[in-house]
Amino acid sequence: MNKVKAQITEGILSVVINAILFGIKFWAGLVTGSIALIADAWHTLSDSLTSIFVIGSAKLSTRKPDKKHPFGHGRWEQISSIFIAFILGIIAYDFFINSIDRLQNRDNYDDVIFGTLAIAVTVISIVIKELLAQYAFYIGRKTDNAIVKADGWHHRSDSLSSVVVLIGIIITKFTDKFWWMDGVLGLFCALAIFYAAYQIMRESISKLLGEEPEQDLIEKINIEIKNIYDRDLKTHHFHLHNYITQKEITLHIMLEKNMSIEEGHKIATVIETMIKTQFNMSATIHIEPLE
């Protein structure tokens, strides 16, 4: 699967479907007077805006390395993910303020009319957004694409917030005792968006700062090294530098102190070549004397 084409396809599909859903949900919110439905509609539209970042980052991240950026431009995925989180945070804050205002003014509920329209629109939204989320997760798994995964969680958060709205609509439809339900549901929507923003921001920043290689990767590399050399090279000090389009790993090995520089260099080169072939990573190996 071509990573860039898959990312662009997911982004375009998301923009189109979310724009249509926004129009339907916003109209339903105006008809019913529900702040929760309107908030949910804007959450859906934010998916379209973030999907534009998905498309843009696909173009930027494929630019070839240059003198100023010798490791390529793959980290545009993380940068775009941070933009997504920032937009989500702003939208969530606005929903939060509007919901508090609705709770403080009971008269605002006199115009809220939950009927078949609100239920039908919300159910349709839940199904479609979950399908979009599953599609984004699938693309993200196949291509190991951070921003597509983030877009998938954005779809999922929209689907979950719509579930909360649906529950509130059903409760409010059959009783007027829970006059405060719409405002509370708006708060739940805001919190759901805040949480999605936090998750995306945390993951993106963590990758930009650099992460330790997973133990599973270290074990696989050690197994391949043992298939080449019977002796224990006591590998340690693994570091992974993830530039998305290019990954570089460094590690230390220990060799007999009386071994010549030429012999040590040959061993290190063979291991580096193996890592490039088997794991598609550039490797740099530091040699230490075995005590």
N, C-alpha and C positions, 0 to 999 in steps of 0.2 A: 504493500500500500504506500503510495506516494504521500509523504507527510504534509508537504505544502498544499497539494491539491485537496487532500482530505480536510485540512484546516480551513481552506477557503470555502469549500463546499458546505461545511458545517456552519461557517459564519454567515454565508448568504442565505441558507435555509432558515437560520435562526432570525435574521433580520426580517425576512418576508413574513414568516409565521407570527412572530411577536408583534409586528406592526399591525397585522390584521386582528390579533387577539386584543391588543390595546384598544383599538377602535370599538370593538364589541363590548369590552368590559367597562370602558369609560362611559359609553352610551348607557349601559345598564345601570351604572352608578348614578348618573344624572337622573335617569327615570325614577329610580327608587329613592334617591336622596341619601344613599349610603356612603359614608366616608371610607368604610372598610373596602367596598368594591372599587371606589375611585383610587384608593391607595394601592390596592392590588393591581389595578390597571397600570398605574405608573411604575410599579415594580416590573410588570411585564415589558413596558416600553424600555426600561433600563437595560433589559436583556438585549434589545435591539442595538442600543448604544454600545454596550460592551462587546457585542458581536462585531461591530465595526472595528474595534481594537483587535479582535481576533484576525480579521481579514488584513488589516494594516500591518500587524506584527508578522504575519506570514510573508508579506512582501519584504519587510525590512530585515527579517532574520536570515533570509537566503542570500543577502548581499555577500559578495566574496570578501575574504580578508584583505586588508590593505595595510599600509605602513603604520597608520594610527591605531588600527584594530587588528593585530596579527592573529588573534584567535577567533576572528569572525564576528558576526553580529547576532548570534543565536540567543543571547540574553535579552533580546527585545521581548521574548516571551514573558520573562519575569517582570520586566518593566511595564509591559502592557497589563499584566495581571494586577500590578499595584494600582494602575489607573482605574481598573475595574473596581477594585476594593474601595478606592477613594470616592468614586461616583456612587457606589452603593451606600457608603456612609452618609453622604449628603442627603440622598433620597430618604434613608431611614430616619434621619433627624427631622426632616420635614413631616413625615408621617407621624412621628412621635408627638410633635407639637400640635398638629391638627387633631390627633386623638385625645390629647389632654383637654384641648378646648371643647371638644364634643362632650367629654365627661363632665366638665364644669358647667355646661349649659344644657340642661335637660330639654329646654324648648326646641333645641335643634333636632330632636328625635321625632317631632310631630310630623315631619315630612318624609320620614323613612318608611317605605312600603316594600316589604319583602314578599315577593310572589313567585310564580312559576318562572318568570323571566330570569330573576336573579339566580334561582337554583339551576336552571338549564345552562346559563352562561358560565357559572362557576364550575359545574361538572365537566363541561366541554374543555374549559381551561385546564383543569386538573389532569385530564387524560392526555391532552396535547402536550402540555409542558413536561409531563413525566416521560412521554415518548421522546421528546427532544433531549431530555436529560440522559436517557439511556443511549441515544444515538451519540451524544457528545462523549459519554463515558467510554463507549465502544471505540470511537476514534482515538480518544486519549490513551486507551490501553494499547491499541495496535501501533500507535506512532510515538508513545511515551511523550506526549505533548502537554506541557504544564498549563498553557492558557486555555486549551480546549477542555481540559479537566475542570479548570476554574469556571468556564462557561457552563459546563454540565452542572456544577454545584449551584450556579446561579439559576439555571432552569429548575433544579430540584427545590431550591428555597422558594421559588415562585409557586411551584406545585404545592408545597407544604403549607404556605400561607393561604393558598386558595382552599385547602382542606379546612383550615381553621375558620375561614370566612363562611364556608358552606355549613359547618356545624352551627355557627352563630345564626345564620339565616334560617335554618330549620327550627332552632329553638325560638327565635323571635317571631317566626311566622305563626306559631300556635299559642303564644302568650305574650301579653304586654307587661308582665311583671319584670322582665329583664330589659328594661328600657336602656340600661347602660351597656348592653352587649356589643353594640356597634363600635363604641369607643374602645372597649377592651380588646375587641378583635383587631382594631387598628393598631393598638399597642403591640399585640402579638406579631402582626405583620412587620412592624418596625423592628422588633427584637430579632425576628427571623432574618431580616436583611442585615442588621448589625452583625449578627453572628456569621453570616456568609462572608461579609466584608472582612471580619477578623480572621477567619480561616484562610481566605485567599491571601491576605496581606502577610500573615505569619509564614505560610509556605513559600511565598515568593521571596521574602526577605531572607529567609533561612537559606534558600538556594543561592541567592546573590552573595551572601556572606561566606558560603562554602560549607560543605557537609562532609562528615567522615564516610568513607565507603561502607556499604552494607556488609555485614559479616558473611553473607552468602556469596558475595562477589569475591571477597578475600579468599574464602575457602575454595572456590572454583579455580582461582588463579594458582593457588598453592598445589591443587591437584594436578593441573597442567604442568607446573614446574617439576613435580615429582615424576611425571611421565617422561620428562626429558633427562632429569638427573636423579640417580638413585640416592645420592647423599642429601642430607638435610642442609639446606642453605640458610636456615633460620631467618626467613623473611619477616620483616617487621616495618614499622613506621610507614604505613600506607597512607597516602593522601590523594584525594580525587579532586580535580579541578574541572568542574562541569560548565562548559561554554555552550551547551545545548547542541549546536551543530558540530561541536568538537569536544571530546573529552580527553583529559590528560591525567595519567596516574603516575605517582612517584612511590618508590619503595626502596628499602634497604635489604641487601643480602650479605651474608658473611662467608668469606672464602679463606682458605689456608694462607697464613701470612707469608709463606715462602713461594706462593704462586706468582708467576711473572705477570706484569701489567698486560701483556698481550693475551695471555690465557684468560685472565679476569675479564678483559674487554670482550673476548669472544663469547664467554658465558653470558655476560650481560646483554650482548647484542642478540643472541639467540632467544633469550627470554623476552626482550623488547619486541622482537619480530613476532613471537608467538602471541603476545598480548594484543598486538595490532591485528593479527589475523583472526584470533579466536574471539576477541572482545571488542574489536573496533575502537581501540583506545591507543593514543600515543603514550609511550612509557619512558620514564627516565629512571635508571637504576643507580643507586649509590652503593659502592662496595666498601665493606668494613672487614678488617682482619679478624679471623677466628682465633679466639684466645685458647 
